[in-house]
Amino acid sequence: MKGLKFAVLSLALLACFDGGAKVRKNKKAKKAETAKVDTCSVDTFSYAMGMANTQGLKQYLTSRMNVDTAYMEDFIKGFNATLSEEERKKQEAYSAGLQIRQQVETQIIPGLDRQIAGNDSVKMLNRTLFLEGFGKMLAGEPTDMTLAKAEEIAKKQMKYYNDTNMERKYGENRRAGEAFLKANAKKDSVQTLPSGVQYKVLVQGKGELPTATSRVKVNYEGRLVDGTVFDSSYERKKPATFGCNQVIKGWTEALTHMPVGSKWEIYIPQELGYGSREAGKIKPFSALIFTVELLEIEK
């Protein structure tokens, strides 16, 4: 198409140039030449444009519409078909059905299988029954259960599969954290709050106690039970400021028992930290250790 546009533009410029040369001889001739810009008849132009616009179509059909070029004859039949408005709507609906079926089989079901099994190799879902339930629901046909029941089963079972996969992958983190906290709780210097958060007083402050809605300024260092440091305001050389209720639950619990001026070592069970979420160096089910200095409550 770029070549065609260039050719048409070149011819137009040539026509204008020729007209400019003739104007010196005859002004009337100039007017006639500049008015004439056609290089061919509209019929010839239309036919040529039709041909030119097929470039790249076969690639589009195969890559975007999944048409097998061995069946181009059928594609041409569809292209040449003359349909009534009703027939066109039926064809569009039929085509949409084919596309959705393909998406279900090539994207939705494999995607759910990956979520369920945690990998790409295991096929968990019964495809026949999945498609039966899917099709009957769309068609408004009688089903074996209500939609509400189906959604309840799907949600509950997907949670079970997800929890099972997470336990298989990260259960060792949970067990290591639980063992650490169990042993740590036996130390004389360690105290345990009702939530399960443990702490050791390094410096006892004498200031005000924050509430859950207080904004506080703190210095801190966060570590995993294996000693890995994952965050530190000391390294950034800048204290952090935030609301007590804008952080993980274990922090909120500790801060609201910690007078201003205190420096504590806090030990947080995974369920009061990030739980099954992954956050940078923090893997799911990780117990956390923080050294925290409560500098002030912002007013």
Buried (B, 14 or more C-beta within 10 A) or exposed (E): EEEBEEEBEEBEEEBEEEBEEBBEEEEEBBEEBBEEEEEEEEEEEEEEEEEEEEEEEEEEBEEEEEBEEEEEEEBEEEEEEEEEEEEEEEEEEEEEEEEEEEEBEEEBBBEBBBEBBBEEEEEEBEEEEBBBBBEEEEEEEEBEEEEEEBEEEEEEEEEEBBEBBBBEEBEEBBEBBBEBBEEBEEEEEBBEBEBBBBBBBEEEBEBEBBEEEBBBBBBBBBBBBEEEEBBBBBEEEEBBEBBBBEBBBBBBBBBBBBEBBBBBBBBBBBBBBBBBEEEEEBBBBBBBBBBBBBBBBEE
